[in-house]
Amino acid sequence: MSSMFSPWRLSVAPMLDWTTADCRFLHRLLTRHTLLYTEMVTTGAILHGDQPRHLDFNEEEHPVALQLGGSEPADLAACARLAEQWGYDEVNLNCGCPSERVQRGAFGACLMAEPALVADGVKAMRDAVSIPVTVKHRIGIDRIESYEFVRDFVGQVADAGCEVFIVHARNAWLQGLSPKENRDIPPLRYELVHRLKREFPRLTIAINGGLKADDEIAEQLNHVDGVMIGRQAYHEPWQMAQWDQRFFGEAQPLVTRREEVEEQWLAYLDRQVALGRPWSQAMRHALGLWNGLPGARRWRQVWSDHKLKAMAPREVARLATEARLQAAEIASQHPAFKPPVGAAPATG
Ligand SMILES: Cc1cc2nc3c(=O)[nH]c(=O)nc-3n(C[C@H](O)[C@H](O)[C@H](O)COP(=O)(O)O)c2cc1C
């Protein structure tokens, strides 16, 4: 693979409870080059908690970035050092999370109001490690709609040495909206992110928020250096099987059939069971694997059936595949049949 592409060209977003090591292992079965982010881990959890539990990952996950939540420069530096020791390829600072719990800790999106503190944190981390230190943020907080706000934030943090900014192209409303609403309700304003790239051409600017189709990703790459995909990647993982070819110049996709992914994933589940973990912990991240094809819902239902939790993964897989093929067969015989409204899977 040549170095003609930025490592940030395409990435899967940090998502709490979702982009766990299991989830990232699955995603890596689908795309070799897409950069994968961990969930946010707070500096407190790392410095005072169970470090292997928070930091361990599978070797296969590279390139993988650790996202930190925190604001105290010395703590951020200590955690960045651990991230580098653990083998992460990048450390990212969360300046975009709007949850109240995070605000009480004075980090996440409210840090956008304190660019000097972010700059100190970035500088402390950069002094501590040689892996890239990056920042993920919003375009504004609350009712601040002006471009100048985000421009000054980026400018000040860039002066402290940050060269890579991943911008969720909507404001965070720190009061009155839940974190989930904060991912949907404040309007998307991609133009502001494009303008950042134009005005800071030497910085790496990646865009995030509401992007789904590969054509949309390709269009964004005309304006910015990279695209970060969150919910779409999680809910429709098979889409990622196109990405190495389409966005990283590979001649071949890593996999061409979902069955190949499923087989490798089952081997992973077997290993987890051998380590004493229930396979369902990992499997919840793979429930979208067949999405988009007939029988996907039945496949997912079998895997989600609590009564089957004590069975070995391969036995459940056999039942799930049977159910999927049966449903697909019925669908092919009744092409006009549409499942009743509400029967479709929830996609978050
Ligand atoms: C379940 C969930 C958890 C999230 N957790 C984090 C997080 O830990 N850190 C973070 O920076 N963003 C987090 N986000 C926000 C995503 O990284 C991303 O910015 C957002 O979902 C918009 O991108 P999308 O429209 O492509 O999903 C989370 C999003 C979701 C859906």
The ligand as an SDF file (V2000), in Angstrom:
LIG
                    3D

 31 33  0  0  0  0  0  0  0  0999 V2000
  -23.5910    4.7600   20.5330 C   0  0  0  0  0  0  0  0  0  0  0  0
  -22.6940    5.9390   20.2490 C   0  0  0  0  0  0  0  0  0  0  0  0
  -21.6520    6.2230   21.1180 C   0  0  0  0  0  0  0  0  0  0  0  0
  -20.7910    7.2940   20.8600 C   0  0  0  0  0  0  0  0  0  0  0  0
  -19.7020    7.4870   21.6580 N   0  0  0  0  0  0  0  0  0  0  0  0
  -18.7720    8.4230   21.3350 C   0  0  0  0  0  0  0  0  0  0  0  0
  -17.5400    8.5140   22.0220 C   0  0  0  0  0  0  0  0  0  0  0  0
  -17.2320    7.7390   22.9360 O   0  0  0  0  0  0  0  0  0  0  0  0
  -16.6690    9.4890   21.6340 N   0  0  0  0  0  0  0  0  0  0  0  0
  -16.9500   10.3580   20.6210 C   0  0  0  0  0  0  0  0  0  0  0  0
  -16.1230   11.2180   20.2990 O   0  0  0  0  0  0  0  0  0  0  0  0
  -18.0980   10.2750   19.9290 N   0  0  0  0  0  0  0  0  0  0  0  0
  -19.0030    9.3210   20.2500 C   0  0  0  0  0  0  0  0  0  0  0  0
  -20.1330    9.1790   19.4930 N   0  0  0  0  0  0  0  0  0  0  0  0
  -20.3440   10.0780   18.3450 C   0  0  0  0  0  0  0  0  0  0  0  0
  -19.7530    9.4610   17.0810 C   0  0  0  0  0  0  0  0  0  0  0  0
  -18.3480    9.3200   17.2030 O   0  0  0  0  0  0  0  0  0  0  0  0
  -20.0560   10.3560   15.8620 C   0  0  0  0  0  0  0  0  0  0  0  0
  -19.4520   11.6120   16.0510 O   0  0  0  0  0  0  0  0  0  0  0  0
  -21.5500   10.5610   15.6570 C   0  0  0  0  0  0  0  0  0  0  0  0
  -22.2670    9.3330   15.7810 O   0  0  0  0  0  0  0  0  0  0  0  0
  -21.8490   11.1830   14.2780 C   0  0  0  0  0  0  0  0  0  0  0  0
  -21.3710   10.3620   13.2390 O   0  0  0  0  0  0  0  0  0  0  0  0
  -22.3590    9.3730   12.3960 P   0  0  0  0  0  0  0  0  0  0  0  0
  -23.5190   10.2260   11.9360 O   0  0  0  0  0  0  0  0  0  0  0  0
  -21.5210    8.8740   11.2610 O   0  0  0  0  0  0  0  0  0  0  0  0
  -22.8240    8.3070   13.3350 O   0  0  0  0  0  0  0  0  0  0  0  0
  -21.0060    8.1280   19.7380 C   0  0  0  0  0  0  0  0  0  0  0  0
  -22.0640    7.8350   18.8680 C   0  0  0  0  0  0  0  0  0  0  0  0
  -22.8950    6.7480   19.1050 C   0  0  0  0  0  0  0  0  0  0  0  0
  -24.0110    6.4320   18.1340 C   0  0  0  0  0  0  0  0  0  0  0  0
  1  2  1  0
  2  3  1  0
  2 30  2  0
  3  4  2  0
  4  5  1  0
  4 28  1  0
  5  6  2  0
  6  7  1  0
  6 13  1  0
  7  8  2  0
  7  9  1  0
  9 10  1  0
 10 11  2  0
 10 12  1  0
 12 13  2  0
 13 14  1  0
 14 15  1  0
 14 28  1  0
 15 16  1  0
 16 17  1  0
 16 18  1  0
 18 19  1  0
 18 20  1  0
 20 21  1  0
 20 22  1  0
 22 23  1  0
 23 24  1  0
 24 25  2  0
 24 26  1  0
 24 27  1  0
 28 29  2  0
 29 30  1  0
 30 31  1  0
M  END
$$$$
